[in-house]
Amino acid sequence: MLLGPMSDGLSRLGAMGSGIALNLAKHLQATNNPNALLVWSRTKSKASEVLSHGHSKFAEGGPAEIASQADIMFLMSFDDHSLVQIVTTASKNAKEGLILVGMATVHPDVTDKIERFKANNLCMQYM
């Protein structure tokens, strides 16, 4: 299995995030993976297509809920500020060993800021 026993979560379901989430949910379903994909978007209706395919659950608690339950959290943020806000929120309840995968185009200073932030929070990794 590609995902094995790990659970995954996606934060922000815009144009890119929706497609990724849909493919992950389909893969989980096709491989009979027992884990549900946790998804979140500020606008819940953006998650409706992903949720309709099963093997996914809307994270009512937002990024903090995903961070507390997932092994890998994919981040598609709208802008620099949003990414920093999501990482800050996620770090407060992060599951030990959480891997954050940033997939947004952000200013290099933001990446440096997150790296410094991560250095003070040993429970998660940022890519």
C-alpha positions as CSV (number, residue, x, y, z in Angstrom):
1,M,0.0,0.0,0.0
2,L,1.2,3.4,-0.9
3,L,-0.1,5.0,2.4
4,G,0.2,1.9,4.6
5,P,-1.2,2.5,8.1
6,M,-0.5,6.3,7.9
7,S,-3.3,8.8,7.9
8,D,-3.3,11.9,5.8
9,G,-4.8,15.3,5.8
10,L,-5.2,18.2,3.5
11,S,-5.7,21.8,4.5
12,R,-7.2,24.2,2.0
13,L,-9.1,22.8,-0.9
14,G,-8.6,25.2,-3.7
15,A,-7.9,24.3,-7.3
16,M,-4.8,22.3,-6.6
17,G,-5.9,20.8,-3.2
18,S,-9.2,19.5,-4.4
19,G,-7.6,17.4,-7.2
20,I,-5.0,16.0,-4.8
21,A,-7.5,15.2,-2.1
22,L,-9.8,13.6,-4.6
23,N,-7.0,11.3,-5.9
24,L,-5.9,10.4,-2.4
25,A,-9.4,9.6,-1.4
26,K,-9.9,7.4,-4.5
27,H,-6.6,5.6,-3.8
28,L,-7.6,5.0,-0.1
29,Q,-10.9,3.5,-1.3
30,A,-9.3,1.4,-4.1
31,T,-6.8,-0.1,-1.8
32,N,-9.3,-0.7,1.0
33,N,-7.2,1.4,3.3
34,P,-9.0,1.7,6.7
35,N,-7.9,5.3,7.2
36,A,-10.1,8.3,6.1
37,L,-8.5,11.3,4.5
38,L,-9.1,14.4,6.7
39,V,-9.8,17.5,4.6
40,W,-10.5,21.1,5.5
41,S,-11.2,24.3,3.7
42,R,-12.6,27.6,5.0
43,T,-15.5,27.0,2.7
44,K,-16.9,23.5,3.5
45,S,-18.7,23.3,0.1
46,K,-15.3,23.1,-1.6
47,A,-14.8,19.7,0.1
48,S,-18.2,18.3,-1.1
49,E,-16.8,16.5,-4.2
50,V,-14.0,14.8,-2.2
51,L,-16.4,13.9,0.7
52,S,-18.9,12.4,-1.8
53,H,-16.4,9.8,-2.9
54,G,-16.1,8.3,0.6
55,H,-12.9,7.5,2.5
56,S,-12.7,11.1,3.6
57,K,-13.9,13.2,6.5
58,F,-14.3,16.9,6.9
59,A,-12.1,18.2,9.8
60,E,-14.5,20.4,11.6
61,G,-11.7,21.5,13.9
62,G,-9.7,22.8,11.0
63,P,-5.9,22.5,10.6
64,A,-5.5,21.8,14.4
65,E,-7.7,18.7,14.1
66,I,-5.8,17.4,11.1
67,A,-2.4,18.0,12.8
68,S,-3.5,16.1,15.9
69,Q,-4.6,13.0,13.9
70,A,-2.7,12.8,10.7
71,D,0.8,11.5,10.1
72,I,1.2,13.6,6.9
73,M,-0.5,17.0,6.4
74,F,-0.5,18.6,3.0
75,L,-0.7,22.4,3.0
76,M,-2.1,24.4,0.0
77,S,-2.3,27.9,1.3
78,F,-3.6,31.0,-0.4
79,D,-0.7,33.3,0.6
80,D,2.3,33.6,2.9
81,H,0.3,34.7,5.9
82,S,-2.1,31.8,5.5
83,L,0.7,29.3,5.5
84,V,2.4,30.7,8.6
85,Q,-1.0,30.8,10.3
86,I,-1.8,27.1,9.5
87,V,1.7,26.0,10.6
88,T,1.4,27.9,13.8
89,T,-2.1,26.4,14.5
90,A,-1.0,22.9,13.5
91,S,2.0,23.1,15.9
92,K,-0.1,23.6,18.9
93,N,-1.7,20.1,18.7
94,A,0.6,18.3,16.4
95,K,0.8,14.6,16.6
96,E,4.3,13.4,17.4
97,G,6.2,13.0,14.1
98,L,3.8,14.9,12.0
99,I,5.1,15.7,8.5
100,L,4.0,18.9,7.0
101,V,4.2,19.1,3.2
102,G,4.0,22.7,2.0
103,M,2.8,22.9,-1.6
104,A,2.2,26.6,-2.0
105,T,4.4,29.1,-3.7
106,V,5.6,31.4,-1.0
107,H,8.3,33.9,-0.5
108,P,11.7,32.3,0.6
109,D,11.6,34.4,3.8
110,V,8.4,32.6,4.8
111,T,10.1,29.2,4.3
112,D,13.0,30.4,6.5
113,K,10.5,31.6,9.1
114,I,8.8,28.2,9.2
115,E,12.2,26.4,9.4
116,R,13.1,28.6,12.4
117,F,9.7,27.9,13.9
118,K,10.1,24.2,13.3
119,A,13.5,24.1,15.0
120,N,11.7,25.1,18.2
121,N,9.0,22.4,17.8
122,L,10.6,19.0,17.6
123,C,7.4,17.1,17.1
124,M,7.0,18.0,13.4
125,Q,8.9,18.2,10.1
126,Y,8.3,20.6,7.3
127,M,9.1,20.0,3.6
